[in-house]
């Protein structure tokens, strides 16, 4: 099918979406077929584990992956970390193609969000790798430090993990401070984001790439406090909001620092501005079109 399409559309570049790891050799084969038929190629790196995959891979795997990073005409990197990695190792500059928000998604920023309570929020997959149980402990630590706070968690979960979360909530004695909403429409989540103060994201997911939840929360001016996994650090663009360990105390301490110095509004404006300037459909789409158009010249 691919060869038939290449013969039918002789000038069209071929876009390969790459997940490397177990699919790297198939992706390499696709690239070689494209080069055989003299088609220009775009290789799009997805997920956030490419650097780890390269570092831990065998000699042959690393050779194949290196070829996928250097030989295509355009390589699109979902994270700035990949661009830095490729440039450091092979002196080649590749293109940034992050996830983005549709232009109509962006709404005017409202920093007039009443406190107390401090509102923490998480939305996305509710599973152990996302450390949702740790988020509950973070809430407990914030309350222990003398602040009135509450937590809203949006996302589906299996029965066993749901029971584990409910036990943790009960053990900390914060049943009235946490709401597990389950799976909800985004309109419901958006209502919560309009009044939320902090998006807590201590993910340890090995495949974490560019989190849509993180981008969407920042697009509502919700201040993120995140782990360094995936592309969290480069999305936030502020090292102050990145926590290097998985201690509830460390996350809570960061929230308390921001609150005690009255900097929440400043940081809310900062993360909102970052989304407006780097992660919108108009900005990212325009960059992509510029890269692809050059393949036809």
C-alpha positions in Angstrom: 0.0 0.0 0.0 2.8 2.4 0.9 4.7 1.7 -2.3 1.5 2.2 -4.4 0.9 5.6 -2.8 4.6 6.6 -3.3 4.3 5.7 -7.0 1.0 7.6 -7.3 2.3 10.7 -5.5 5.9 11.0 -6.7 6.5 14.4 -5.1 4.8 13.8 -1.7 7.1 13.5 1.4 6.4 10.5 3.6 5.6 11.2 7.3 6.8 8.5 9.7 5.5 8.7 13.3 8.2 7.1 15.4 7.9 5.3 18.7 11.4 3.7 18.4 12.1 1.0 21.0 10.4 -2.2 19.6 9.4 -0.4 16.4 12.7 1.2 15.5 13.7 -1.5 13.0 10.4 -1.2 11.2 10.7 2.5 11.1 14.2 2.1 9.6 12.9 -0.2 6.9 10.2 2.4 6.0 12.9 5.1 5.8 15.0 2.9 3.5 12.0 2.2 1.2 11.3 5.9 1.0 14.9 6.6 0.1 14.9 3.9 -2.5 11.9 5.6 -4.2 13.5 9.0 -3.7 10.8 10.4 -1.5 11.7 13.0 1.1 10.9 12.0 4.6 9.6 13.4 7.9 10.3 11.5 11.1 8.2 12.5 14.1 9.5 11.5 17.5 6.8 10.7 20.0 6.8 9.8 23.7 9.4 10.9 26.2 11.8 7.9 26.4 14.0 8.2 23.3 17.1 9.4 25.2 16.8 6.6 27.8 16.1 4.1 24.9 19.2 5.2 23.1 21.4 5.2 26.2 20.4 1.7 27.2 20.2 0.2 23.7 22.7 -2.2 22.2 25.2 -1.1 19.6 23.1 -2.1 16.6 20.0 -0.5 18.0 21.8 2.8 18.7 23.1 2.7 15.1 19.6 2.3 13.8 18.1 5.0 16.0 21.0 7.4 15.2 20.1 6.9 11.5 16.5 7.7 12.2 17.6 10.9 13.9 20.0 12.1 11.2 19.0 10.7 7.8 15.3 12.0 7.3 15.0 15.4 5.7 13.0 16.7 8.6 12.9 15.3 12.2 10.1 16.7 14.4 10.8 16.5 18.1 8.0 16.6 20.6 10.3 17.8 23.3 13.0 20.4 23.4 15.1 17.9 25.3 15.4 15.8 22.1 16.6 18.8 20.1 19.3 19.5 22.7 20.3 15.8 22.8 20.7 15.5 19.0 22.6 18.8 18.7 24.9 17.9 21.6 25.8 14.4 20.1 25.9 15.1 16.4 25.9 18.9 15.9 22.6 18.8 14.0 19.7 21.1 14.7 16.2 19.5 14.5 12.7 20.9 14.6 10.5 21.5 17.7 7.0 20.1 17.2 5.2 20.1 20.6 1.6 19.3 21.4 -0.5 22.4 21.3 -3.8 24.0 22.1 -6.3 24.9 19.5 -6.6 28.7 19.1 -10.2 28.7 20.2 -9.3 26.9 23.4 -7.4 30.0 24.7 -9.5 32.2 26.9 -8.7 35.4 28.8 -6.8 34.8 32.0 -8.5 35.3 35.3 -6.2 35.5 38.3 -9.0 36.6 40.7 -9.4 33.1 42.2 -10.5 33.3 45.8 -8.6 31.6 48.7 -9.0 29.8 50.9 -9.1 27.0 50.1 -6.0 26.5 47.9 -7.3 24.3 45.1 -5.1 21.5 43.8 -6.2 19.6 40.7 -5.1 16.6 38.7 -6.8 15.3 35.5 -5.7 12.5 33.2 -5.1 8.8 33.6 -5.6 7.8 37.2 -3.0 5.1 37.7 0.0 4.2 39.9 2.6 5.5 37.3 1.0 9.0 37.5 1.4 9.0 41.3 -2.1 10.1 42.1 -1.7 8.6 45.6 1.3 10.8 46.1 -0.9 13.8 45.2 -3.2 13.0 48.0 -0.3 12.9 50.4 0.9 16.3 49.0 -2.5 17.7 49.9 -2.2 16.3 53.4 1.2 18.0 53.8 -0.1 21.3 52.6 -2.9 21.1 55.2 -0.5 20.0 57.9 1.5 23.2 57.2 -1.6 25.2 58.2 -3.2 25.9 54.9 -6.8 25.2 54.0 -6.7 23.2 50.8 -8.7 20.7 48.7 -8.0 18.4 45.8 -10.1 17.5 42.7 -9.0 14.4 40.7 -10.5 13.8 37.3 -10.0 10.6 35.3 -11.1 7.0 35.2 -9.5 4.4 37.4 -9.8 0.6 38.0 -11.5 -0.7 41.0 -8.4 -1.8 42.9 -6.6 1.5 42.5 -9.7 3.4 43.3 -10.0 1.5 46.6 -6.3 2.2 47.3 -6.8 5.9 46.8 -9.9 6.0 49.0 -8.0 4.2 51.8 -5.2 6.8 51.6 -7.7 9.6 51.8 -9.4 8.0 54.8 -6.0 7.3 56.6 -5.0 10.9 56.2 -8.4 12.0 57.6 -9.1 14.3 54.6 -12.3 12.7 53.2 -14.0 16.1 53.0 -11.0 17.6 51.2 -10.7 15.3 48.2 -13.1 14.5 45.4 -12.5 11.7 43.0 -14.7 12.7 40.1 -14.0 9.8 37.9 -14.1 10.2 34.1 -15.7 13.5 33.1 -16.2 15.6 29.9 -13.6 18.3 29.4 -16.2 21.0 29.9 -16.6 19.8 33.5 -12.8 19.7 34.0 -12.6 23.2 32.5 -15.0 24.6 35.1 -12.6 23.3 37.8 -9.5 24.7 36.0 -11.0 28.2 36.0 -10.9 28.2 39.8 -7.9 25.9 40.5 -4.6 27.2 41.7 -2.1 24.3 41.2 -1.9 21.4 38.8 0.0 18.7 40.6 1.8 16.3 38.2 4.4 14.0 39.9 4.3 11.5 37.1 6.8 8.6 36.9 5.4 7.2 33.7 8.3 5.9 31.6 6.6 6.8 28.3 5.6 10.3 29.5 6.1 12.7 26.6 4.3 16.0 26.2 1.4 15.9 28.6 -1.8 17.4 27.1 -3.1 17.8 30.7 -0.1 20.0 31.6 -0.5 22.2 28.6 -4.2 22.6 29.1 -3.9 23.4 32.8 -1.3 26.1 32.0 -3.6 27.4 29.3 -6.0 28.2 32.1 -3.4 29.8 34.2 -3.2 27.0 36.7 0.4 26.9 38.1 2.0 23.5 37.6 4.2 21.7 40.1 5.7 18.7 38.2 8.3 16.0 38.1 11.2 16.0 35.7 9.8 13.1 33.7 9.2 13.4 30.0 9.1 17.0 28.7 7.6 18.6 31.8 10.6 20.8 32.5 10.8 22.4 29.1 7.0 22.8 28.9 6.9 24.7 32.2 9.9 26.7 31.2 10.6 27.5 34.9 12.9 25.2 36.9 11.3 26.5 40.1 8.2 24.5 39.3 10.1 21.2 38.7 10.6 18.9 41.6 13.5 16.4 41.4 12.3 13.9 43.9 9.0 12.1 44.7 8.6 13.4 48.2 5.2 14.8 49.2 7.0 17.2 51.5 9.0 18.6 48.5 5.9 19.3 46.5 4.0 20.7 49.5 7.0 22.9 50.4 7.0 24.4 46.9 3.3 25.3 47.2 3.8 26.8 50.6 6.8 28.8 49.3 4.7 30.3 46.5 1.8 31.0 48.8 3.9 32.6 51.6 5.6 34.9 49.2 2.3 35.9 47.4 3.6 34.9 44.0 0.8 32.8 42.7 -0.7 35.5 40.4 2.8 36.2 39.0 3.4 32.6 38.2 -0.1 32.1 36.8 0.4 34.9 34.4 3.9 33.5 33.5 2.6 30.0 32.6 -0.4 31.4 30.7 1.9 33.6 28.7 4.2 30.7 27.9 1.3 28.7 26.4 0.2 31.8 24.4 3.7 32.3 23.0 4.8 28.7 22.4 2.0 26.1 22.4 -0.9 27.3 20.3 -2.2 25.9 17.0 -1.2 29.1 15.2 2.4 29.1 16.3 3.1 25.4 16.1 1.1 24.9 12.9 2.9 27.8 11.2 6.3 26.3 12.1 5.3 22.9 10.8 4.0 24.3 7.5 7.3 26.2 7.0 9.3 23.0 7.4 7.1 20.9 5.1 6.9 23.5 2.4 10.6 23.4 2.0 10.5 19.8 1.0 8.6 20.7 -2.1 11.2 23.3 -3.3 
